Amino acid sequence: MAGPDRILFVPPVHWNYYPYRDQELPAALARKGYECIYLNPVAYRGSENAGRFRALNPRVKPPGLHIVDRSSRLRKSFLELLAENVRNARALHHYHPDAVISTDHLMSAFLCLACRRKGIPFIFDVTDNWELVDSSVAGRLYKWIIKGLLGRRSYAITCSSQQQFDYFKRKNQRSYLIPNAINPALLARLDALSSVTPDRAEVNFIGSLRDWYNFELLIDVFSHFPSLTLNIWGDGPLLPGLKTRTAAIPNIHCHGSIPNDQSAELLKRSLFGILPLHLNELNQSTCPIKLFDYWGASKAVISTPVKEVKRLGGSDILYAESRSEFIQAIKKLLDDKTLRLAMGRAGRKKIDEAHNYQHITREFIQIL
């Protein structure tokens, strides 16, 4: 693409939702001089109770990025799904984009077909294993119908994980593997704190408190290290149970959520990072953003050996599955500061070379 091109973005979440690829990519492209139009998902009746519409992270948009709010009188239903698909397709007539990038797995089918008919490049950016994340009837519709349609009819497919890439490559030769990256604002805050070093034995886990992680194992492991403090930060359905579970354990504290601008210091204070992921299909097939947070802070990481973490980290991560393996890995990092620092530097090198939005933006520009 050349000149002042216009790109239409169709995300599944509100612009002020938790900062992710849905928001960071259009922001980065806007800073490159592209005119970017971000279509907020249609706010249907009752959507104020849906997490993806929440303004969790109010943010300033760069020049060249336009946020479009939309609403509907319909309630969440199959009819509303069809109506939003139609509205997204009609957006082509209103905004006349030169290209479309969509991360919405449900609301892009009609838009994809309309782009193909008009000769407008449509890129489906696959950032999650949606058929496992979305267990609703609509999620099954994606699995059995929409996924294949988008795979065959999109101009290009971009995938954040190897498993998704392997699937879509069979459907579309213009499929590309583009892993996720660290949030730019977090990276900037981490760099501003480059001189901060841990002043006590502390590990900070920051993430969604959901069943993606084996918190029971995490708590059991850190109970073995009474002089090593584990702080669990985040929100999610497991929060009440985790607070109850950890209340009587002196070195483990469950704090709840924190503002995004406070996470950098917690990451810097952490002796190392830890990812106690469940060994399930979802974790095997998704790109772990929390890994990049630890790497951005130059922290060594201990993780369950899920496929995507192993592909990204290789020998620069310590892997553990059982309680005894996690305990041995922690002892190894506690006893060997040189190893701990070297692994942290290796992770940070991966951030600087690949897992940042300057790199991701260049990849998308080449596809466009």
ZAMARGU-4260 file (C-alpha; in steps of 0.2 Angstrom, whole numbers, plus 5000, padded with zeros to 4 digits):
<rodrens>
0) 5000/5000/5000 | 5006/5018/4996 | 5000/5035/5001 | 4987/5040/5014 | 4978/5023/5015
5) 4963/5020/5026 | 4962/5004/5036 | 4945/4998/5044 | 4947/4988/5060 | 4934/4977/5067
10) 4938/4971/5085 | 4928/4961/5097 | 4932/4973/5111 | 4929/4991/5116 | 4944/5003/5112
15) 4946/5006/5131 | 4946/4988/5135 | 4962/4980/5142 | 4976/4985/5130 | 4979/4971/5117
20) 4983/4968/5099 | 4965/4974/5094 | 4970/4991/5100 | 4989/4992/5099 | 4990/4987/5080
25) 4979/5001/5074 | 4987/5013/5086 | 5004/5008/5079 | 4998/5010/5061 | 4991/5027/5064
30) 5008/5033/5070 | 5015/5027/5054 | 5003/5038/5044 | 4989/5027/5040 | 4971/5033/5043
35) 4964/5020/5054 | 4945/5018/5059 | 4941/5007/5074 | 4924/5001/5075 | 4919/4998/5093
40) 4907/4983/5094 | 4889/4987/5093 | 4882/4990/5111 | 4866/4980/5112 | 4853/4981/5125
45) 4861/4973/5141 | 4879/4975/5134 | 4884/4986/5149 | 4885/4969/5159 | 4897/4961/5146
50) 4916/4962/5150 | 4921/4966/5132 | 4912/4983/5132 | 4920/4989/5149 | 4931/5004/5149
55) 4945/4996/5159 | 4959/5006/5152 | 4955/5024/5146 | 4968/5029/5134 | 4973/5043/5122
60) 4971/5039/5104 | 4985/5045/5092 | 4981/5057/5077 | 4974/5047/5062 | 4965/5035/5073
65) 4946/5037/5073 | 4935/5028/5086 | 4917/5024/5080 | 4904/5021/5094 | 4889/5011/5088
70) 4873/5005/5097 | 4858/4994/5094 | 4840/4992/5102 | 4841/4973/5100 | 4846/4962/5115
75) 4860/4949/5113 | 4853/4936/5101 | 4856/4927/5085 | 4846/4942/5076 | 4858/4954/5084
80) 4873/4944/5078 | 4866/4945/5060 | 4862/4963/5062 | 4880/4967/5067 | 4887/4957/5053
85) 4876/4967/5041 | 4882/4984/5049 | 4900/4979/5047 | 4898/4974/5029 | 4889/4991/5026
90) 4904/5000/5034 | 4913/4997/5018 | 4901/5009/5009 | 4902/5022/5023 | 4921/5022/5026
95) 4928/5016/5009 | 4943/5008/5016 | 4958/5002/5006 | 4960/4987/5018 | 4951/4979/5032
100) 4959/4970/5047 | 4947/4960/5059 | 4950/4951/5075 | 4932/4948/5078 | 4928/4929/5075
105) 4909/4931/5074 | 4905/4948/5066 | 4916/4947/5051 | 4908/4934/5039 | 4898/4946/5029
110) 4911/4959/5029 | 4924/4946/5023 | 4913/4941/5008 | 4909/4960/5004 | 4927/4964/5004
115) 4931/4949/4992 | 4917/4955/4980 | 4924/4972/4980 | 4942/4967/4979 | 4947/4975/4996
120) 4960/4965/5005 | 4952/4958/5021 | 4964/4951/5034 | 4957/4940/5048 | 4969/4942/5063
125) 4967/4926/5073 | 4973/4931/5091 | 4965/4916/5101 | 4958/4899/5099 | 4940/4905/5098
130) 4931/4889/5097 | 4938/4885/5114 | 4937/4902/5122 | 4919/4904/5116 | 4908/4890/5122
135) 4891/4898/5117 | 4880/4893/5102 | 4889/4907/5092 | 4906/4900/5096 | 4900/4883/5089
140) 4894/4892/5074 | 4911/4899/5072 | 4919/4882/5074 | 4909/4873/5061 | 4905/4887/5048
145) 4913/4904/5050 | 4931/4898/5054 | 4932/4889/5037 | 4923/4903/5028 | 4935/4916/5034
150) 4950/4904/5031 | 4945/4902/5012 | 4938/4919/5008 | 4950/4931/5017 | 4964/4939/5007
155) 4976/4934/5021 | 4976/4926/5038 | 4987/4932/5052 | 4989/4920/5067 | 4997/4923/5084
160) 5000/4904/5087 | 5008/4889/5078 | 4992/4878/5080 | 4981/4891/5072 | 4993/4895/5058
165) 4994/4876/5054 | 4975/4875/5052 | 4973/4891/5042 | 4988/4887/5031 | 4978/4873/5024
170) 4964/4884/5020 | 4974/4899/5013 | 4991/4900/5007 | 4992/4918/5012 | 4993/4914/5030
175) 5006/4921/5042 | 5013/4917/5059 | 5014/4934/5069 | 5015/4931/5088 | 5009/4943/5100
180) 5020/4957/5108 | 5022/4966/5124 | 5011/4981/5127 | 5021/4997/5122 | 5015/5007/5137
185) 5021/4994/5149 | 5037/4992/5140 | 5041/5010/5141 | 5037/5010/5160 | 5048/4995/5162
190) 5062/5004/5153 | 5060/5019/5164 | 5062/5008/5179 | 5078/5000/5172 | 5088/5003/5188
195) 5075/4995/5200 | 5081/4979/5207 | 5072/4967/5219 | 5075/4972/5237 | 5067/4956/5244
200) 5063/4939/5240 | 5046/4942/5230 | 5038/4935/5215 | 5023/4944/5207 | 5010/4935/5197
205) 4999/4947/5187 | 4985/4940/5176 | 4967/4935/5174 | 4962/4924/5188 | 4954/4911/5178
210) 4956/4892/5176 | 4969/4895/5162 | 4981/4894/5177 | 4984/4880/5190 | 4983/4891/5205
215) 4982/4876/5217 | 4999/4870/5211 | 5006/4888/5212 | 5000/4890/5230 | 5006/4872/5235
220) 5023/4876/5227 | 5026/4892/5236 | 5020/4885/5252 | 5037/4876/5251 | 5046/4892/5252
225) 5041/4902/5267 | 5054/4915/5265 | 5049/4919/5247 | 5033/4930/5245 | 5021/4926/5231
230) 5009/4940/5227 | 4994/4936/5216 | 4987/4951/5207 | 4972/4951/5195 | 4953/4949/5193
235) 4942/4935/5188 | 4930/4922/5193 | 4943/4913/5204 | 4947/4929/5215 | 4935/4925/5230
240) 4941/4907/5231 | 4960/4912/5230 | 4958/4925/5243 | 4950/4912/5255 | 4963/4899/5250
245) 4978/4910/5254 | 4972/4919/5269 | 4980/4908/5281 | 4997/4906/5272 | 5009/4919/5278
250) 5020/4921/5262 | 5006/4921/5249 | 4994/4936/5246 | 4980/4938/5234 | 4977/4956/5231
255) 4965/4958/5217 | 4967/4969/5202 | 4979/4984/5200 | 4979/4999/5188 | 4989/4995/5172
260) 5002/5009/5176 | 5007/5000/5192 | 5011/4983/5185 | 5029/4988/5178 | 5036/4991/5196
265) 5029/4974/5202 | 5036/4965/5187 | 5053/4973/5191 | 5052/4969/5209 | 5049/4950/5205
270) 5064/4939/5206 | 5058/4929/5192 | 5042/4925/5182 | 5031/4910/5184 | 5017/4903/5172
275) 5008/4888/5180 | 4997/4885/5164 | 4986/4870/5164 | 4991/4858/5151 | 4975/4859/5140
280) 4971/4862/5122 | 4968/4881/5124 | 4984/4884/5132 | 4993/4873/5120 | 4986/4884/5105
285) 4987/4902/5111 | 5001/4915/5112 | 5005/4919/5131 | 5006/4937/5133 | 5011/4936/5151
290) 5027/4928/5145 | 5031/4944/5136 | 5028/4955/5152 | 5041/4945/5162 | 5053/4946/5147
295) 5051/4964/5145 | 5056/4966/5163 | 5071/4955/5160 | 5065/4941/5171 | 5069/4923/5170
300) 5053/4912/5168 | 5047/4896/5174 | 5033/4889/5164 | 5022/4873/5161 | 5029/4866/5145
305) 5014/4870/5134 | 5018/4870/5115 | 5017/4889/5112 | 5028/4893/5126 | 5041/4880/5121
310) 5041/4886/5103 | 5044/4904/5109 | 5056/4901/5123 | 5066/4886/5118 | 5080/4884/5130
315) 5078/4901/5138 | 5064/4895/5149 | 5064/4883/5164 | 5050/4870/5162 | 5040/4861/5175
320) 5024/4851/5177 | 5023/4844/5194 | 5025/4851/5211 | 5043/4844/5213 | 5048/4850/5196
325) 5042/4868/5200 | 5051/4867/5217 | 5067/4862/5209 | 5066/4875/5196 | 5063/4889/5209
330) 5078/4882/5219 | 5089/4883/5204 | 5085/4901/5201 | 5087/4906/5219 | 5104/4897/5220
335) 5111/4904/5204 | 5109/4922/5201 | 5120/4922/5186 | 5108/4910/5177 | 5093/4920/5183
340) 5100/4936/5175 | 5106/4927/5159 | 5089/4920/5156 | 5081/4937/5159 | 5093/4945/5147
345) 5089/4932/5134 | 5070/4935/5136 | 5072/4954/5134 | 5082/4951/5118 | 5067/4942/5111
350) 5056/4957/5115 | 5068/4969/5107 | 5070/4958/5091 | 5052/4951/5088 | 5039/4953/5102
355) 5036/4972/5100 | 5024/4982/5090 | 5036/4990/5079 | 5040/4973/5073 | 5022/4967/5072
360) 5017/4983/5062 | 5031/4980/5049 | 5024/4963/5047 | 5007/4969/5043 | 5013/4983/5032
365) 5022/4970/5021 | 5006/4959/5020 | 4995/4975/5015
</rodrens>
